Amino acid sequence: MTIGENMNTVLLTGFAGFIGSQLLRDLLGKGYTVIGVENMSEGSDKNNFSDQEYDVEYGENFYPILADISDPKLFDYLEALSVKIDYIISNAAQSHVDRSWGQYETFIKTNITGQVNLAEIALKHKVKKFVYVNTDEVFAGSPQPFNEDTVFSPKNIYSSTKASADMLLLNYLEAFKLPLVITHGANSYGPRQKEKIIPLSIEKITKGERIPLYKTPAQRMYLHVSDHSEGIILAMEKGVVGERYCLAPSMENELYTHELIELICKKMGKKYSDFVDEVEDRLNYDLRYWMENKKAVKELGWNPSKNIEEEIESTIKWYRGV
C-alpha cells in the first residue's frame, strides 16, 4: 500500500520548529498522514518532535524527510515514497528579524525560492489545498487594525521575503489555479519555542541574568501555539481557495513587552527591576501589530480560547522542566 492511500496525506514543512511541531502533533491527532520536510536550521530542534510528551519520531503515520524546501530534488524524494499528497501546509520559514539583516540570502532562499518549489510540487500532485502560513508583520507599516484587506507594508528583510512569497503564490493561483489559502498569524508563544522574547526571558531569569529590552514600548498580540495550529488546520479543511485569514487572539491578549516581562517575573517570584536592561531599538522597529480575527472566527469556526495571563504559568513550567 502506498503512503496515504486510504487517508488524507499532508505535506508539512518545518515540522521540527515551534509552530510546525504543534501542527505535526495536531495533524496526527486528527488522523492525517504527515510527510514532514525539515532542514534542521536555527529554529529547529529534534526534541520538538520526539519528547516525553508525544513521541512521533517513528509514528506509523509520520514520514520525515530531511531536506531544504528550496532543493529542486525534493520532488524526487517525494516520488521515492510513492506518495499522493492531498494537502500542503507551507509552514517552514527563516523568521528571526534581527538575524535577517545579516543573512538575506538565506531568507530569500527559504522564504521565496522554497515557496515556489513547493508550489510546483503542489501543481504536480494536484493537491486539494495549499496553505501558506504568513505573518502579521507583512502589514507592519499600514494603518491598524490589520485585516485581510490590509495592504502589505513590510519593514524588515524577514517580512519582505514573506510578502514576496505571498505575491508569487498569488501569481500561481491566478496563472495555474494553485488552490491557495493564506493565513496571517499573530505573535505565538508556548512550549518548544526558541530565541523569542518569552523563552529568552524565562532563561535569563532562571540563570539570574539581565534581559535586554528595547527602550521604546511596543505592543504585541500573543496567540498560543495550539490556537494558532488549530486556525491553520481549519484553513486547510474549511478555507476558501483564494482567501486569506487573519489569526489573532482577543484584545485581552495584547500586552506591551514590558508588561509581558513583568508578568513572567511575577509568575517566577522575581522583581522586574532586577532583571531588565534597556537597550537601543532594533532597525525599523515595529511598535504595534494590532490585527482582527472576525473573518477566521466567522468563516472557519475558529475559537482562540487561550489567555496569556493564564497560560504563561504552564509555559514557564515547561521551559523549566517542572
For each residue, the residues with C-beta under 8 A, 3 or more apart:
1: 5 6
2: 5 81 82 83 84
3: 9 33 35 63 81 82 83 84
4: 7 8 9 33 35 83 84 85 86
5: 1 2 84
6: 1
7: 4 31 32 33 61
8: 4 32 33 86 87
9: 3 4 32 33 34 35 83 84 85 86 87
10: 27 32 33 34 35 85 86 87 88 89 236
11: 35 37 78 85 87 88 89 118 121 127
12: 15 20 23 24 27 34 35 36 37 89 91
13: 20 36 37 38 69 88 89 90 91 92 114 118
14: 17 19 20 37 38 43 44 91 92 93
15: 12 20 21 23 24 34 36 37 38 49 64 91
16: 20 21 36 38 40 44 45 46 48 49
17: 14 20 21 38 43 44 45 48 91 92
18: 21 22 43 48 188 190 192 193 194 225
19: 14 22 23 91 133 185 188 225 228 229 232
20: 12 13 14 15 16 17 23 24 36 38 48 91 92
21: 15 16 17 18 24 25 48 49 192
22: 18 19 25 26 190 192 225 226 228 229
23: 12 15 19 20 26 27 89 91 229 232 233
24: 12 15 20 21 27 28 34 36 49 56 62
25: 21 22 28 29 54 56 229
26: 22 23 29 30 226 229 230 233
27: 10 12 23 24 30 32 34 233
28: 24 25 31 32 34 56 59 61 62
29: 25 26
30: 26 27 233
31: 7 28 61
32: 7 8 9 10 27 28 61
33: 3 4 7 8 9 10 61 62 63
34: 9 10 12 15 24 27 28 61 62 63
35: 3 4 9 10 11 12 63 65 78 81 83 85
36: 12 13 15 16 20 24 49 62 63 64 65
37: 11 12 13 14 15 64 65 67 69 74 92
38: 13 14 15 16 17 20 44 64 65 66 67 92
39: 44 66 67 68 69 92 110
40: 16 44 46 66
41: 44 94 110
42: 94 96 99 194 195
43: 14 17 18 94 95 96 194 195
44: 14 16 17 38 39 40 41 48
45: 16 17 48 192 194
46: 16 40 49 50
47: 50 51 192
48: 16 17 18 20 21 44 45 51 192
49: 15 16 21 24 36 46 56 57 64
50: 46 47 55 56 57
51: 47 48 54 55
52: 55
53: 191
54: 25 51
55: 50 51 52 58 59
56: 24 25 28 49 50 59 62
57: 49 50 62 64
58: 55 62
59: 28 55 56 62
60:
61: 7 28 31 32 33 34
62: 24 28 33 34 36 56 57 58 59
63: 3 33 34 35 36 81 83
64: 15 36 37 38 49 57
65: 35 36 37 38 74 77 78 81
66: 38 39 40
67: 37 38 39 71 73 74 77
68: 39 71 74 109 110 114
69: 13 37 39 74 90 92 110 114 115 117 118
70: 109 110 113 114 117
71: 67 68 74 77 117
72: 75 117
73: 67 76 77
74: 37 65 67 68 69 71 77 78 117 121
75: 72 78 79 120 121 124
76: 73 79 80
77: 65 67 71 73 74 80 81
78: 11 35 65 74 75 81 83 85 121 125
79: 75 76 82 83
80: 76 77
81: 2 3 35 63 65 77 78
82: 2 3 79
83: 2 3 4 9 35 63 78 79
84: 2 3 4 5 9 125
85: 4 9 10 11 35 78 88 121 122 125 127
86: 4 8 9 10 127 128
87: 8 9 10 11 127 128 129 130 131 236
88: 10 11 13 85 118 121 122 127 129 130 131
89: 10 11 12 13 23 131 133 232 233 236
90: 13 69 115 118 130 131 132 133
91: 12 13 14 15 17 19 20 23 133 232
92: 13 14 17 20 37 38 39 69 110 114
93: 14 110 111 133 162
94: 41 42 43 99 100 103 106 107 110 111 158 161
95: 43 135 158
96: 42 43 99 100 158 195
97: 100 101 137 156 157 158 159 282
98: 101 282
99: 42 94 96 102 103
100: 94 96 97 103 104 107 156 157 158 161
101: 97 98 104 156 157 283
102: 99
103: 94 99 100 106 107
104: 100 101 107 108 157
105: 108 109
106: 94 103 109 110
107: 94 100 103 104 110 111 157 158 161
108: 104 105 111 112 113 161
109: 68 70 105 106 112 113 114
110: 39 41 68 69 70 92 93 94 106 107 113 114
111: 93 94 107 108 114 115 158 161 162 164 165
112: 108 109 115 116 161 164 165 168
113: 70 108 109 110 116 117
114: 13 68 69 70 92 109 110 111 117 118
115: 69 90 111 112 118 119 132 165 168 169
116: 112 113 119 120 165 168 172
117: 69 70 71 72 74 113 114 120 121
118: 11 13 69 88 90 114 115 121 122 130
119: 115 116 122 123 130 168 169 172 178
120: 75 116 117 123 124
121: 11 74 75 78 85 88 117 118 124 125
122: 85 88 118 119 125 127 130 178 179
123: 119 120 126 172 176 178
124: 75 120 121
125: 78 84 85 121 122
126: 123
127: 11 85 86 87 88 122 130 179
128: 86 87 179
129: 87 88 179 181 236 239 241
130: 87 88 90 118 119 122 127 169 178 179 180 181
131: 87 88 89 90 181 182 183 232 235 236 239
132: 90 115 165 166 169 180 181 182 183
133: 19 89 90 91 93 183 185 232
134: 138 162 165 166 182 183 184 185 244
135: 95 138 159 162 184 185
136: 139 140 146 184 185 186 187 221 246 248 289 291
137: 97 140 154 155 156 158 159 162 286 289
138: 134 135 152 153 154 159 162 163 166 184
139: 136 142 144 146 150 151 152 153 184 289 291
140: 136 137 153 154 155 156 159 286 289
141: 153 154 155
142: 139 146 150 151 152 153
143: 150
144: 139 288 289 290 291
145: 290 291 292
146: 136 139 142 150 184 246 289 290 291 292
147: 150 246 291 292 294 295
148: 184 243 244 245 246 295
149:
150: 139 142 143 146 147
151: 139 142
152: 138 139 142 163 166 167
153: 138 139 140 141 142
154: 137 138 140 141 159 160 162 163
155: 137 140 141 159 160 284 286
156: 97 100 101 137 140 159 160 283 284
157: 97 100 101 104 107 160 161
158: 94 95 96 97 100 107 111 137 161 162
159: 97 135 137 138 140 154 155 156 162 163
160: 154 155 156 157 163 164
161: 94 100 107 108 111 112 157 158 164 165
162: 93 111 134 135 137 138 154 158 159 165 166
163: 138 152 154 159 160 166 167
164: 111 112 160 161 167 168
165: 111 112 115 116 132 134 161 162 168 169
166: 132 134 138 152 162 163 169 170 182
167: 152 163 164 170 171
168: 112 115 116 119 164 165 171 172
169: 115 119 130 132 165 166 172 173 178 180 182
170: 166 167 173 174 180
171: 167 168 174 175
172: 116 119 123 168 169 175 176 178 180
173: 169 170 176 177 178 179 180 241 242
174: 170 171
175: 171 172
176: 123 172 173
177: 173
178: 119 122 123 130 169 172 173
179: 122 127 128 129 130 173 241
180: 130 132 169 170 172 173 241 242
181: 129 130 131 132 235 236 239 240 241 242 243 244 245
182: 131 132 134 166 169 243 244 245
183: 131 132 133 134 231 232 235 239 244 245 246 247 296
184: 134 135 136 138 139 146 148 244 245 246 247 291
185: 19 133 134 135 136 188 223 228 231 232 247 248
186: 136 220 221 222 223 228 247 248 249 289 291
187: 136 196 220 221 222 223 289
188: 18 19 185 193 222 223 224 225 228
189: 193 196 198 222 223 224 225 308 311 312 315
190: 18 22 193 224 225 226 311 315 318
191: 53 225 315 318 319
192: 18 21 22 45 47 48 225
193: 18 188 189 190 196 198 199 225
194: 18 42 43 45 199
195: 42 43 96 199 200
196: 187 189 193 199 200
197: 200 201 257 260 261
198: 189 193 201 202 260 264 312 315
199: 193 194 195 196 202 203 319
200: 195 196 197 203 204 211
201: 197 198 204 205 211 260 261 264 275
202: 198 199 205 206 264 268 315 316 319 320
203: 199 200 206 207 209 319
204: 200 201 207 209 210 211 275
205: 201 202 208 209 211 264 265 268 270 275
206: 202 203 268 319 320
207: 203 204
208: 205
209: 203 204 205 275
210: 204 275 276 277
211: 200 201 204 205 261 275 276 277
212: 277 279
213: 257 258 261 276 277 278 279
214: 218 257 278 279 280 281 282 285
215: 278 279 280 281
216: 281 285 287
217: 256 257 258 287
218: 214 256 257 285 286 287 288
219: 254 255 256 257 287 288 289 290
220: 186 187 254 255 257 260 288 289
221: 136 186 187 248 249 251 253 254 289 290 291
222: 186 187 188 189 249 253 254 255 260 308
223: 185 186 187 188 189 227 228 247 248 249 253 304 306
224: 188 189 190 227 228 249 304 306 308 311
225: 18 19 22 188 189 190 191 192 193 228 229
226: 22 26 190 229 230 306
227: 223 224 230 231 247 249 304 305 306
228: 19 22 185 186 188 223 224 225 231 232 247
229: 19 22 23 25 26 225 226 232 233
230: 26 226 227 233 234 302 304
231: 183 185 227 228 234 235 245 247 296 300 302 304
232: 19 23 89 91 131 133 183 185 228 229 235 236 247
233: 23 26 27 30 89 229 230 236 237
234: 230 231 237 238 239 296 300 301 302
235: 131 181 183 231 232 238 239 245 296 300
236: 10 87 89 129 131 181 232 233 239
237: 233 234
238: 234 235 299 300 301
239: 129 131 181 183 234 235 236 243 245 299 300
240: 181 243 299
241: 129 173 179 180 181
242: 173 180 181
243: 148 181 182 239 240 299
244: 134 148 181 182 183 184
245: 148 181 182 183 184 231 235 239 295 296 299 300 302
246: 136 146 147 148 183 184 291 292 293 295 296
247: 183 184 185 186 223 227 228 231 232 293 296 302 304
248: 136 185 186 221 223 291 292 293 304
249: 186 221 222 223 224 227 252 253 254 293 304 306 308
250: 253 293 304
251: 221 254
252: 249 307 309
253: 221 222 223 249 250 307 308
254: 219 220 221 222 249 251 290
255: 219 220 222 259 260 263 308
256: 217 218 219 259 260
257: 197 213 214 217 218 219 220 260 261
258: 213 217 261 262 272 276
259: 255 256 262 263
260: 197 198 201 220 222 255 256 257 263 264 308
261: 197 201 211 213 257 258 264 265 272 275 276
262: 258 259 265 266 272
263: 255 259 260 266 267 308 309 312
264: 198 201 202 205 260 261 267 268 312 316
265: 205 261 262 268 270 271 272 275
266: 262 263 269 270 272
267: 263 264 312 313 316
268: 202 205 206 264 265 316
269: 266
270: 205 265 266 274 275
271: 265 274 275
272: 258 261 262 265 266 275 276
273: 276
274: 270 271
275: 201 204 205 209 210 211 261 265 270 271 272
276: 210 211 213 258 261 272 273
277: 210 211 212 213
278: 213 214 215
279: 212 213 214 215
280: 214 215
281: 214 215 216 285
282: 97 98 214 285
283: 101 156
284: 155 156
285: 214 216 218 281 282
286: 137 140 155 218 289
287: 216 217 218 219
288: 144 218 219 220
289: 136 137 139 140 144 146 186 187 219 220 221 286
290: 144 145 146 219 221 254
291: 136 139 144 145 146 147 184 186 221 246 248
292: 145 146 147 246 248 295
293: 246 247 248 249 250 296 297 302 304
294: 147 297 298
295: 147 148 245 246 292 298 299
296: 183 231 234 235 245 246 247 293 299 300 302
297: 293 294 300 301 302 303
298: 294 295
299: 238 239 240 243 245 295 296
300: 231 234 235 238 239 245 296 297
301: 234 238 297
302: 230 231 234 245 247 293 296 297
303: 297
304: 223 224 227 230 231 247 248 249 250 293
305: 227
306: 223 224 226 227 249 310 311
307: 252 253 310 311
308: 189 222 224 249 253 255 260 263 311 312
309: 252 263 312
310: 306 307 313
311: 189 190 224 306 307 308 314 315
312: 189 198 263 264 267 308 309 315 316
313: 267 310 316 317
314: 311 317 318
315: 189 190 191 198 202 311 312 318 319
316: 202 264 267 268 312 313 319 320 322
317: 313 314 320 322
318: 190 191 314 315 321 322
319: 191 199 202 203 206 315 316
320: 202 206 316 317
321: 318
322: 316 317 318
